[in-house]
Amino acid sequence: MAASPVNEHIRYEPDEHPPHLLTIGAGFQAALLIIGGIVLGVVIVFRIAEQPANYIAWGVFAALLISGITTVLQSARLWRIGAGHILMMGTSGAFFAVCVAALIQGGPALMASLVVVSALFQFALAARLSFLRGIFTPVVSGTVIMLIAATIMPIVYDMVSDAPEGTESFAPPLVAIVTILVIVVLVLRAPASWRLWSPVIGIVVGCAVSAPFGMYDVQYVKDALWVGVPFGAWPGFDFTPGVEFWALLPAFIVVTFVGAIETIGDGVAIQRVSRRRPGATDYRVVQGALNADGVGNFLSGLAGTLPNTTYSTSISLAEVTGIAARRVGIVIGVVFIVLAFFPKAAALLIAIPSPVAAAYVGILIALLFVQGLRIIVQDGLDHRKATVAGIAFWVGVGFQNGVIFPELLGEGFIGVLLGNGMTSGAIVAVALMAFVELSKPRRRRLRVPLNDDAPQQVDDFLRAFASRINWNPTASDRLAAAGEETLVILSQDEDPTESDSPRRLTVSARREGNNVELEFVSALEGENVEDRLTYLSALPVVPDDGEVSLRLLRHYASSIRHQKYHGLDVVTVSVASTT
């Protein structure tokens, strides 16, 4: 049997330590990529809402500072806060429309109050993510990631032609093409050591080509302060919410959940691109990412700036550079924090010409789309999942391009909300998955202590279920055997010295066509069963006692999935009626 495939492009996994110079360089180039988005997002929203210049300066400072703090949190992972992976944090585009509405109707204090309260819902989602596992699936996450790419790409195309007035017409496409060619050639054909620096080299070359055409905004850099903090512009906080607060709160909650779906997708995807060997998704990482995202939103509300979220370009960056070490994420966060106090240094990055930035971002977004598709396919694509992904994606694209009932939506909140392809597509994907989950046959459940009596009780339960659905004796034996081996594996992870009372186990069974889906739910902290099954091919021919059950389970079951959450493990086993 062939060994598990190895991703040789990953040079440094999350817990590995690259050389210091490489760590700093990789962190700096990643910060270089997204700092413009963090700053410009705040500037655009505050200018649309006609906010004063001193408040705009405060919003930019606070956004950079909080993005840096939360990026460090994502990488360092403190308790249950943070993913323990490189997940860059920055200004959330999903909140643009609702924040503009809040600023216009009640000012910065109203927006701050709404952001703080809506952040609490993100903490609640992280804590209860296991109960929504049938809805927030890899299909939903992958579809949202694909929609992020489809939503951003038109903006990237517009950026290619964005140049100062009077610039030669051929200059922007020339600069963009040169930047793309340099990065692509280095990624495809350069040695591994050069590939790590391909983004920085491409950006430097692009800026050098753009300089003779006057496309690099030198004046913007000259006008920026060397050091400064815009104290005195903090908008405060509204402790007495009025009618406007309650009218806008539902919209903020909806957008918070949409942003959370994006974070879930990023939390799933970053694990897949950060390992040399493929492994099962650890949903404790996803919960940590959501918690850090919630901390960022809460701090943003207290500071009176736009909420932040994970940036999906983190995934593409790891694929391009092959560096997934957490230390790099800490460097990225520190760079954001430092630049918040040095406006002129930030200006050097913000002044990068749009065609150069568009070329680089375009490459990352193209890789991001493929990563979203890969998440969907690797989850196992059947007709239901294909329908959900296909409909949600194209509905999102349709709304994004204004071709789905634009005259009925209008320019109000509904029109703005659904006009964003990521938002509308995410809503459709969640609604369809909720329908699929709710329309499935009712589960039969057994709740027992995980003790010496559990095997017999589980065996009786499964054989009774097989009899209820008229399975023949052979299929019934196979179902009971799969349950027995799963129970043995779970019992191996039980620590008898940890507590005098055994853990509780919930076993549920549901018929799915010609298969029976078994679900074992308990509070375990052992190694992921999926990973152990994946690594079986690399184990000795003669297994030890602990591996026998794994091999037998793989023989009896048609699929095994293990989802680990904080305080809860869910093992899903599918058994076919015929071999």
Phi, psi and omega in degrees: 000136183290147178285164181297139179297146181244132177273097185286348180286339179279108181274327182223117177280171187308319185267005179270164188241100175291164174303150185302316182297319179293320179299313181294317180296316180294321178294319181294318182291328176291318176298322178302327184291317193247356183297326178298320179294322178298313184286311185294328177300315179294314182300315182297311182296315183291327178289321177300321180275006175057050177273152182293160185297323182293328177287323177299317179298319178296316181300320179294314179301311182295321180297316179295316182297313182290322177299322178293315180298314183286331174295320175296318178300316179301319184280317185283326181058098177256115183056243180257017181251116180112150183273337187077019178225169176284101173232101182289140181250144179196180183304132183270119177291338181296336184267359186305308187296313184289328178290322175300315179299317180293319180295321181288319185279328185218359178085182184300325182295321177295315179299318181299317180297317181294321180293318180297312183294317181294333178297330180297329179292332178289322175297320180296319179296317179299318182292327184252022183300326181297329181284346180250019184297335179283347181252311179275071185265170174303331178296315178295314181298312180297320179295318179296320178297318177297322179290327175301315179297315181294330180283322184278329185304316177301324177294320178298317179298321178294325181294333182300324182264005182278113181211158179301153180297137180094354178290139177305139186298330182278347186294310182302311179295327178297314180297317181296317182296316180299316180298315180298314183297318181298313182294314183296316180298318180294319180294320186278325190233348183283156174301161184303322181295325178283327181299328180298330185257008183302319179298314181295316180299316179299318181292317180297315179296318179298317178295321179296320179291327183282336185302313180299338180270003179073025184272341177275124188279084181292324182298323179299321179290319180296322184284340183288145177289151176288310181224140178180147173227121184282063178298152178094350181259002179298129188282348183086191186219138182266107180270359180234073183298141181251204183298320182298324179298310183290332179288325183267343184303314178303321179295319179295323179294316179301312182294326177299317179292324177297316177297325179294323178298320176298317179296320177300314178300318178294322179295326176287313186292321184295331177290324183289331183260002184254001184241147174285321178254136180295145179215169179289150178292129176265109184283353170291327174296317180296317178299320177297320178297318178296319179296317178295322176299317178297320176299317179299316179295319180297314179295323178297320177295315179298324181276344180080032176239181183290146175298158177242174182203172176289144177261123184293343177295347175302321182293312181296323180297319178296323179292320183289313186271335184076013181250117180238014183294136182298330180301327179295320178298323177295320177298317179302313180298319179296321178299316178301314182297314180297315182294335178299329181265354180233082184304326182292323178295319177296325181296327178301324181278319182295331183283355177305131183302145181302318179300326178293311179298320181297320180298315181292311180299322180301320178295316180295321181292323177298318177292326179296319178300316180295323180294320176298317177297322180295321179299318180295313184292318183292340177285349183096105189263111172249185186293329180290311180296321178297320179295315180299310183296314182296311181294313182299318182296311185284333172295316177299316179296320180297314178293321180299324182266005174067034182249002179250103177044052182296329182288337180274330183286323180072195183248012178283197184298316181299317180296318180291318181297308183282343178291345175272120185298323179295319182292308182295319179294322178295319179298316179295316181297316180294318180297317180292319179293325177296321178295317179300316182292316183287335182269000178288158177302152182292139180279146168261134188236149174227128178243120184218156170289145180277076182230196184292337180276347185299316183303315181293320180295320178293318179299314178298319181297313183290322179291324177293322178293317179299321178294322181298325182262011173065039173280147180286167184303323181296314179294323178297318178297320181294320179297314180295322180294320178298318178296320181296314182291324177297319180295322178297317180297316180295323180292331178296332180274355180283132177261105185295340181270354186286324182206150178287333181260133182291156176290156177273145178234131174246121178248128177233150181226139180212137179278133177231089183066239178270004181247162169242129179261117177259140179230122179251118183241124179203174178257092182236160180228025181277188180289151181295130182296320179301315180297319180296323176292322180297321184276359181302324184295339180266001182273165179299158180298321179264105185280162172275180185299326182291338182268345182298314181296324178297316181292321178294320179297318179295331178288318185280328188262147176274337175202149177226135178224134182235119178248123181253125175240168175295116177081005183206135174240137179234114177252120181251124183237128178252130182236128181274152180287335178230150180276000000 
